[in-house]
């Protein structure tokens, strides 16, 4: 999968072996994968919690734009950026 395949109809999900976890010791959310560890900010967690394989990218963006009362184009740019990065790292599927 490449970031070019990320469309409005894509249904992003974490790949098998990749876990979104609230690390109580470090008091932060992390994304765990074999031999990888990413510390996440609150917005990234909010995005990834919606990536369940059922919700389309456009729905995720709409939901976040409504929640934050922010410009949809700005939200979409940020969501696509995060998801493209995780696609390149082979932590996300579509």
Backbone as CSV, one residue per row, in Angstrom:
resi,resn,N_x,N_y,N_z,CA_x,CA_y,CA_z,C_x,C_y,C_z
1,UNK,0.838,-1.187,0.000,0.000,0.000,0.000,0.885,1.254,0.000
2,UNK,0.471,2.226,-0.746,1.176,3.499,-0.762,0.216,4.605,-0.375
3,UNK,0.756,5.749,-0.027,-0.091,6.868,0.391,-0.991,7.354,-0.742
4,UNK,-0.608,7.082,-2.016,-1.453,7.480,-3.137,-2.767,6.702,-3.154
5,UNK,-2.806,5.547,-2.503,-4.005,4.720,-2.465,-4.977,5.171,-1.372
6,UNK,-4.625,6.177,-0.628,-5.465,6.709,0.440,-6.537,7.602,-0.184
7,UNK,-7.754,7.078,-0.301,-8.856,7.818,-0.916,-9.931,8.115,0.127
8,UNK,-10.915,8.913,-0.258,-12.019,9.227,0.655,-12.767,7.981,1.106
9,UNK,-12.779,6.950,0.263,-13.490,5.708,0.582,-12.623,4.692,1.325
10,UNK,-11.340,4.987,1.505,-10.455,4.067,2.223,-10.980,3.848,3.632
11,UNK,-10.787,2.646,4.126,-11.220,2.291,5.476,-9.978,1.872,6.268
12,UNK,-9.267,2.876,6.798,-7.994,2.592,7.465,-8.169,1.764,8.742
13,UNK,-7.172,0.925,8.990,-7.144,0.107,10.204,-5.695,-0.229,10.541
14,UNK,-5.456,-0.462,11.807,-4.124,-0.865,12.229,-3.887,-2.298,11.767
15,UNK,-2.690,-2.561,11.282,-2.360,-3.898,10.820,-2.206,-4.854,11.996
16,UNK,-2.334,-6.135,11.687,-2.168,-7.155,12.715,-0.806,-6.992,13.388
17,UNK,-0.784,-7.039,14.693,0.451,-6.868,15.446,0.712,-5.434,15.873
18,UNK,-0.092,-4.496,15.380,0.056,-3.081,15.752,-1.036,-2.752,16.765
19,UNK,-0.631,-2.194,17.888,-1.577,-1.916,18.976,-1.506,-0.461,19.419
20,UNK,-2.678,0.126,19.604,-2.788,1.453,20.193,-2.993,1.227,21.683
21,UNK,-2.098,1.761,22.497,-2.123,1.452,23.924,-1.870,2.699,24.759
22,UNK,-2.602,2.795,25.850,-2.372,3.856,26.820,-1.326,3.342,27.801
23,UNK,-0.118,3.844,27.690,1.004,3.407,28.527,0.933,4.133,29.867
24,UNK,0.495,3.423,30.882,0.313,4.018,32.207,1.642,4.429,32.852
25,UNK,2.700,3.706,32.568,4.006,4.012,33.146,4.516,5.354,32.631
26,UNK,4.412,5.559,31.323,4.902,6.802,30.716,3.833,7.881,30.638
27,UNK,2.616,7.523,31.049,1.482,8.448,31.033,1.290,9.077,29.643
28,UNK,1.293,8.209,28.631,1.073,8.680,27.274,0.538,7.532,26.422
29,UNK,-0.081,7.898,25.316,-0.551,6.907,24.350,0.597,6.560,23.429
30,UNK,0.666,5.283,23.067,1.725,4.815,22.181,1.137,3.887,21.126
31,UNK,1.849,3.758,20.037,1.523,2.811,18.990,2.649,1.788,18.999
32,UNK,2.298,0.546,19.288,3.286,-0.520,19.393,3.201,-1.433,18.175
33,UNK,4.341,-1.777,17.646,4.441,-2.730,16.541,5.739,-3.492,16.752
34,UNK,5.887,-4.631,16.093,7.147,-5.364,16.248,8.348,-4.462,15.989
35,UNK,9.187,-4.347,16.981,10.414,-3.548,16.931,10.175,-2.062,16.684
36,UNK,8.970,-1.582,16.985,8.648,-0.153,16.824,7.818,0.331,17.997
37,UNK,8.017,1.608,18.291,7.303,2.250,19.389,7.159,3.716,19.015
38,UNK,5.922,4.185,18.892,5.689,5.594,18.580,4.876,6.226,19.693
39,UNK,5.368,7.297,20.239,4.622,8.051,21.238,3.698,9.005,20.491
40,UNK,2.425,9.055,20.894,1.418,9.813,20.151,0.912,11.017,20.938
41,UNK,0.529,12.054,20.203,-0.138,13.184,20.842,-1.644,12.912,20.852
42,UNK,-2.398,13.743,21.537,-3.835,13.516,21.721,-4.599,13.503,20.400
43,UNK,-4.225,14.341,19.465,-4.923,14.391,18.181,-4.674,13.104,17.390
44,UNK,-3.451,12.621,17.390,-3.140,11.367,16.697,-3.948,10.209,17.286
45,UNK,-4.068,10.180,18.597,-4.863,9.137,19.258,-6.320,9.240,18.816
46,UNK,-6.844,10.455,18.780,-8.229,10.676,18.367,-8.460,10.163,16.942
47,UNK,-7.502,10.382,16.071,-7.604,9.904,14.690,-7.558,8.374,14.665
48,UNK,-6.556,7.794,15.322,-6.359,6.347,15.254,-7.474,5.558,15.933
49,UNK,-8.114,6.133,16.927,-9.227,5.439,17.565,-10.399,5.276,16.601
50,UNK,-10.444,6.073,15.565,-11.506,5.987,14.564,-11.141,5.055,13.401
51,UNK,-9.893,4.640,13.344,-9.421,3.775,12.256,-9.676,2.317,12.619
52,UNK,-10.922,1.920,12.460,-11.346,0.579,12.863,-11.617,-0.342,11.687
53,UNK,-11.367,0.124,10.478,-11.620,-0.672,9.289,-13.056,-0.574,8.798
54,UNK,-13.926,0.042,9.577,-15.329,0.193,9.189,-15.617,1.604,8.681
55,UNK,-14.999,2.597,9.294,-15.253,3.997,8.938,-14.405,4.414,7.744
56,UNK,-15.040,5.073,6.784,-14.326,5.613,5.622,-13.541,6.852,6.033
57,UNK,-12.477,7.111,5.323,-11.639,8.276,5.610,-12.464,9.558,5.629
58,UNK,-13.368,9.732,4.675,-14.184,10.951,4.639,-15.046,11.090,5.889
59,UNK,-15.549,9.980,6.420,-16.354,10.019,7.651,-15.503,10.377,8.859
60,UNK,-14.296,9.844,8.888,-13.376,10.156,9.986,-13.073,11.647,9.993
61,UNK,-12.785,12.194,8.819,-12.477,13.623,8.706,-13.687,14.466,9.109
62,UNK,-14.870,14.108,8.624,-16.087,14.849,8.986,-16.309,14.836,10.489
63,UNK,-16.145,13.668,11.095,-16.356,13.519,12.535,-15.389,14.402,13.322
64,UNK,-14.131,14.387,12.931,-13.125,15.203,13.636,-13.352,16.696,13.413
65,UNK,-13.735,17.082,12.205,-14.012,18.498,11.926,-15.176,18.984,12.783
66,UNK,-16.204,18.150,12.935,-17.337,18.515,13.797,-16.932,18.575,15.262
67,UNK,-16.161,17.592,15.707,-15.739,17.544,17.116,-14.924,18.774,17.500
68,UNK,-13.968,19.151,16.650,-13.068,20.253,16.974,-13.554,21.605,16.449
69,UNK,-14.616,21.604,15.646,-15.112,22.857,15.089,-14.059,23.547,14.243
70,UNK,-13.299,22.736,13.521,-12.185,23.267,12.734,-12.495,23.146,11.238
71,UNK,-11.704,23.846,10.446,-11.829,23.805,8.997,-11.600,22.380,8.501
72,UNK,-12.551,21.863,7.716,-12.474,20.477,7.253,-11.215,20.223,6.433
73,UNK,-10.825,21.165,5.600,-9.635,20.991,4.753,-8.373,20.849,5.604
74,UNK,-8.298,21.618,6.677,-7.143,21.532,7.566,-7.111,20.168,8.269
75,UNK,-8.268,19.724,8.745,-8.359,18.425,9.408,-7.974,17.316,8.426
76,UNK,-8.502,17.401,7.214,-8.211,16.371,6.218,-6.721,16.298,5.910
77,UNK,-6.075,17.442,5.796,-4.631,17.479,5.532,-3.864,16.776,6.652
78,UNK,-4.237,17.066,7.908,-3.554,16.463,9.047,-3.807,14.956,9.137
79,UNK,-5.048,14.544,8.917,-5.395,13.121,8.977,-4.664,12.365,7.879
80,UNK,-4.714,12.883,6.663,-4.024,12.218,5.546,-2.518,12.143,5.791
81,UNK,-1.953,13.184,6.376,-0.520,13.182,6.675,-0.147,12.084,7.660
82,UNK,-0.908,11.975,8.732,-0.631,10.944,9.731,-0.799,9.546,9.128
83,UNK,-1.912,9.332,8.433,-2.186,8.015,7.879,-1.178,7.631,6.796
84,UNK,-0.778,8.585,5.966,0.235,8.311,4.940,1.557,7.898,5.587
85,UNK,1.906,8.567,6.665,3.135,8.237,7.389,3.067,6.807,7.937
86,UNK,1.923,6.433,8.503,1.778,5.090,9.061,1.701,4.027,7.957
87,UNK,1.153,4.389,6.807,1.156,3.471,5.656,2.591,3.184,5.220
88,UNK,3.399,4.224,5.142,4.798,4.063,4.741,5.568,3.211,5.727
89,UNK,5.211,3.303,7.008,5.878,2.517,8.058,5.295,1.103,8.160
90,UNK,4.316,0.807,7.337,3.627,-0.486,7.315,2.997,-0.813,8.680
91,UNK,2.338,0.199,9.232,1.614,0.023,10.490,0.103,0.141,10.274
92,UNK,-0.286,0.549,9.074,-1.694,0.816,8.766,-2.076,0.132,7.459
93,UNK,-3.298,-0.361,7.406,-3.828,-0.942,6.189,-5.060,-0.172,5.765
94,UNK,-5.495,-0.424,4.523,-6.678,0.267,4.003,-7.759,-0.716,3.662
